[in-house]
Amino acid sequence: MAGSVEFVTMDSLSYFDLHVEQFDFIFLDGDHAASTVYQELPRALRHLRLGGAILLHEFFPHERPLWRDGAVFPGPSLAIERY
């Protein structure tokens, strides 16, 4: 299935504003700031096909650590709660 996956490495907000393609799967791995993720979500949803999925990198549900070191990136979780 050549051509099934496209990796884009650019600012997601700019990409979503400049393109019209629809996707089955969107992986967001930006700067993880709540303000950025909050802006990414509605744009990503406009580009998501029905039945598609969005994966947020370093999403910590309820801002709880997932590993023993206790490291948490709160931005994605805060953005989802706000959205």
NORTA-V674130 format. One record per residue. NEAR is the number of other C-alpha atoms within 12 Angstrom. D_FIRST is the distance of its C-alpha to the first C-alpha in Angstrom with 1 decimal. Layout:
NEAR&D_FIRST ; NEAR&D_FIRST
This chain:
5&0.0 ; 5&3.8 ; 6&6.3 ; 9&5.8 ; 12&8.8 ; 15&11.9 ; 14&15.0 ; 16&18.2 ; 13&21.4 ; 15&24.3 ; 18&26.8 ; 29&25.2 ; 25&28.2 ; 18&28.0 ; 18&24.3 ; 26&24.7 ; 18&27.8 ; 13&26.3 ; 16&23.0 ; 16&22.3 ; 19&18.5 ; 20&17.7 ; 24&15.5 ; 21&14.7 ; 23&15.5 ; 30&18.0 ; 28&19.4 ; 34&22.8 ; 27&24.4 ; 29&27.3 ; 23&31.0 ; 27&31.4 ; 24&34.6 ; 26&35.3 ; 22&36.2 ; 27&32.8 ; 37&30.7 ; 28&33.0 ; 29&32.1 ; 36&28.3 ; 33&28.1 ; 20&29.1 ; 26&27.0 ; 33&23.9 ; 28&24.8 ; 23&25.0 ; 29&21.4 ; 23&20.1 ; 17&18.9 ; 13&20.9 ; 13&20.0 ; 17&18.2 ; 20&19.5 ; 27&21.1 ; 23&21.7 ; 32&24.8 ; 22&25.2 ; 28&28.6 ; 31&29.5 ; 25&32.7 ; 20&33.8 ; 17&37.4 ; 21&37.5 ; 18&38.0 ; 17&37.0 ; 15&34.3 ; 10&35.5 ; 8&39.0 ; 8&39.5 ; 12&39.7 ; 14&37.6 ; 22&36.4 ; 27&34.8 ; 27&36.3 ; 30&34.8 ; 34&31.6 ; 29&33.7 ; 26&36.5 ; 27&34.3 ; 28&32.9 ; 19&36.4 ; 14&37.7 ; 17&34.9
